[in-house]
Amino acid sequence: MNERENNKEIPQKRSLVIGLVGCLASGKTTLSAELGKRWGIAPVEENYPANPFLEKFYENPPEYSFRSQVNFLISKVEQLKALDKNKVSIIDPELDMDFIYAKTHFKMGWMNENEWNLYQNIFYTITAKDNLVYPDVHVVVTTSQKEIKQRIIDRGRGYEMWILNNYPEYLEKLSDSVNEWANREEKNSFKFIAYTTKENAYGGVEHLANRIESHICSRFGVNGNFIIPEIKPPKLNGNSDYFPEKVVIH
């Protein structure tokens, strides 16, 4: 057997990729920050300052939605191409969330049909052409509309307050788009559903992180093809270390 044939029989390990999906103010960043702190990883976050159309978008959504979303898409693809495949990655939010945002903008009338069709063509062309790393685990972070609106008020961020005050229906449409995506992908990929409340999103995020770590250990820890984070055994009770592939946690 020559060296090339021998190498074919040795599976190449690659690092686990965790992607987060969720509505604005659902708790994605809080959760990704906790995971990153535990694992010594800086999550890959949206590069808002690099988008030259974002400020104009808030002044005139129908005029700048398409350009802003395409900019976010290209920026995310560049981030994914630059990932170190030898290190575990946390993507907040993952690439499909860009598509979800754009779809919601179309639902809001901020993109017309031609722009939406063009965005889809760009999205599928870019993601098919480039050698991108996709998440092995999708963490779908969700919570109630009441909770989302209260968090926006509590945080007092200008752009979030602008959305809440001018387009409150956007938050519900965005949550609907996230749920549509999650339901469609259910049969095709491994997801972890993290239902956050005011208590566990901010004061008890450790509980959510423990559950996610348990999933990773049970599903990928025994798979020799993956490099996973160095995870300390979570302190869980009873049989809570073992979960089905889709789970709602509280």
C-alpha positions in Angstrom: 0.0 0.0 0.0 1.5 3.3 -1.0 1.5 6.4 1.2 -1.4 8.1 -0.6 -3.6 5.1 -0.2 -2.7 4.8 3.5 -3.6 8.5 4.1 -7.0 7.9 2.5 -7.8 5.4 5.3 -6.9 7.9 8.0 -9.8 10.3 8.6 -8.7 13.9 9.0 -9.9 15.4 12.2 -11.5 18.8 12.0 -12.7 21.1 14.7 -16.3 21.4 15.7 -18.2 24.5 14.5 -21.1 25.8 16.6 -23.5 28.3 15.0 -26.2 30.4 16.7 -29.5 31.4 15.2 -32.1 33.6 16.9 -34.2 36.7 16.9 -32.8 40.1 18.0 -32.5 40.2 21.8 -33.1 36.4 22.1 -29.9 35.8 24.1 -27.5 34.6 21.4 -24.6 36.9 22.3 -24.9 36.2 26.1 -24.9 32.5 25.4 -22.0 32.6 22.9 -20.0 34.7 25.3 -20.4 32.2 28.1 -19.4 29.3 25.8 -16.4 31.3 24.5 -15.3 32.1 28.1 -15.5 28.5 29.0 -13.5 27.3 26.0 -11.1 30.1 25.6 -12.6 31.1 22.3 -13.5 34.5 20.8 -16.8 34.0 19.1 -17.0 35.2 15.5 -19.5 38.1 15.7 -21.3 40.3 13.2 -19.0 43.1 12.0 -21.5 46.0 12.3 -18.9 48.9 12.1 -17.7 47.6 8.7 -21.1 48.0 7.1 -21.3 51.4 5.4 -25.0 51.1 4.7 -26.2 50.3 8.2 -26.7 53.8 9.4 -28.5 54.8 6.3 -30.7 51.6 6.6 -32.1 52.9 9.8 -33.0 56.2 8.2 -34.6 54.6 5.1 -35.0 50.7 5.3 -36.6 50.2 1.8 -33.8 52.2 0.2 -30.8 50.6 1.9 -32.0 47.1 3.1 -30.7 45.2 0.0 -27.3 46.9 0.1 -26.9 46.5 3.8 -27.8 42.8 3.8 -25.5 42.0 0.8 -22.7 43.8 2.7 -23.4 41.7 5.8 -23.4 38.5 3.7 -20.1 39.2 2.0 -18.5 40.1 5.4 -19.8 36.9 6.9 -18.4 34.8 4.1 -15.0 36.4 4.5 -15.1 35.7 8.2 -15.9 32.0 7.6 -13.2 31.7 5.0 -10.6 33.0 7.5 -11.6 30.5 10.2 -8.8 28.4 11.6 -10.1 24.9 10.9 -7.8 23.5 13.6 -9.7 25.4 16.3 -13.3 25.1 17.6 -15.4 28.0 16.3 -18.5 29.7 17.6 -20.4 31.7 14.9 -22.7 34.3 16.3 -24.9 34.5 14.3 -24.2 31.8 11.7 -24.4 32.3 8.0 -28.0 31.1 7.6 -29.1 33.9 10.0 -28.0 36.4 7.4 -30.5 34.7 5.0 -33.2 34.8 7.7 -32.7 38.6 8.2 -32.9 39.2 4.5 -36.0 37.1 4.2 -37.6 39.1 7.0 -36.7 42.4 5.3 -38.6 41.1 2.2 -41.6 40.2 4.4 -41.5 43.8 5.8 -41.5 45.3 2.3 -38.0 46.6 2.8 -36.8 44.6 -0.2 -38.9 44.4 -3.4 -39.3 41.1 -5.2 -36.5 41.7 -7.6 -34.1 42.6 -4.8 -35.1 39.5 -2.8 -34.6 37.2 -5.8 -31.2 38.8 -6.5 -30.2 38.4 -2.9 -31.1 34.7 -3.0 -29.1 34.2 -6.2 -26.1 36.0 -4.6 -26.4 33.9 -1.4 -26.6 30.5 -3.1 -23.9 31.4 -5.6 -21.5 32.6 -2.9 -22.1 29.8 -0.5 -21.9 27.1 -3.2 -18.7 28.5 -4.7 -16.6 29.1 -1.7 -15.2 26.4 0.5 -17.0 27.4 3.7 -17.2 25.7 7.0 -20.8 25.1 8.1 -21.9 24.5 11.7 -22.1 20.9 13.0 -24.4 22.1 15.8 -27.1 24.8 15.4 -28.0 26.4 18.6 -31.5 28.0 18.0 -32.0 30.6 20.7 -35.6 31.6 21.2 -37.9 33.3 23.7 -41.2 35.1 23.9 -42.0 38.3 22.2 -42.8 39.9 25.5 -39.3 38.9 26.8 -37.6 40.2 23.6 -39.3 43.6 23.8 -38.5 44.0 27.5 -34.8 43.2 26.9 -34.7 45.9 24.2 -36.2 48.4 26.6 -33.8 47.4 29.3 -30.7 47.6 27.1 -31.7 50.9 25.6 -29.6 50.4 22.4 -30.5 53.1 19.9 -31.0 50.9 16.8 -33.0 48.3 18.7 -35.3 51.0 20.2 -35.7 52.4 16.8 -37.0 49.1 15.5 -39.3 48.6 18.6 -40.7 52.1 18.3 -41.2 52.2 14.5 -41.6 48.6 13.4 -42.6 46.4 16.4 -44.0 43.9 14.0 -40.5 43.2 12.7 -39.6 41.3 15.8 -42.5 38.9 15.4 -41.8 38.4 11.7 -38.1 37.8 12.5 -39.0 35.2 15.1 -41.4 33.5 12.6 -38.6 33.4 10.0 -36.3 31.7 12.6 -38.9 29.2 13.4 -39.6 28.5 9.7 -35.9 27.9 9.2 -35.6 25.6 12.2 -38.6 23.5 11.2 -37.3 23.2 7.6 -33.8 22.1 8.8 -35.0 19.8 11.4 -34.6 16.6 9.3 -31.3 17.7 7.8 -29.1 18.7 10.7 -28.4 18.5 14.4 -30.0 21.3 16.4 -30.1 22.3 20.0 -33.0 24.5 21.0 -32.2 26.9 23.8 -35.3 28.5 25.2 -34.2 31.5 27.2 -36.0 33.4 29.9 -35.0 36.5 31.8 -33.5 34.4 34.5 -31.5 31.9 32.5 -30.4 34.3 29.7 -28.7 36.7 32.1 -28.4 35.1 35.5 -28.4 31.5 34.7 -26.8 31.2 31.3 -24.4 28.7 32.9 -27.3 26.2 32.9 -27.8 26.6 29.2 -24.1 26.2 28.5 -24.0 23.1 30.7 -26.7 21.5 28.6 -25.0 22.4 25.3 -21.7 21.0 26.5 -23.4 17.8 27.5 -24.8 17.5 24.0 -21.5 18.0 22.4 -19.8 15.4 24.7 -22.5 12.8 24.1 -22.8 13.3 20.3 -19.3 14.3 19.2 -17.0 13.3 22.1 -17.0 9.7 20.9 -16.5 10.6 17.2 -12.9 10.4 16.3 -13.3 12.7 13.4 -14.0 15.8 15.5 -11.9 18.0 17.7 -14.2 19.3 20.5 -13.6 21.9 23.2 -12.0 20.8 26.5 -15.2 20.4 28.5 -15.4 19.8 32.2 -18.1 17.3 33.0 -21.2 19.4 33.7 -23.0 19.1 37.1 -26.3 17.7 35.9 -28.7 15.5 37.8 -30.2 12.1 37.0 -30.3 11.2 33.3 -30.1 14.8 32.1 -26.8 14.1 30.5 -28.6 12.4 27.7 -30.9 14.2 25.3 -32.6 13.6 22.0 -31.3 15.5 19.0 -33.9 18.3 19.4 -34.6 19.6 22.9 -36.1 22.6 24.6 -34.4 23.6 27.8 -35.4 25.9 30.5 
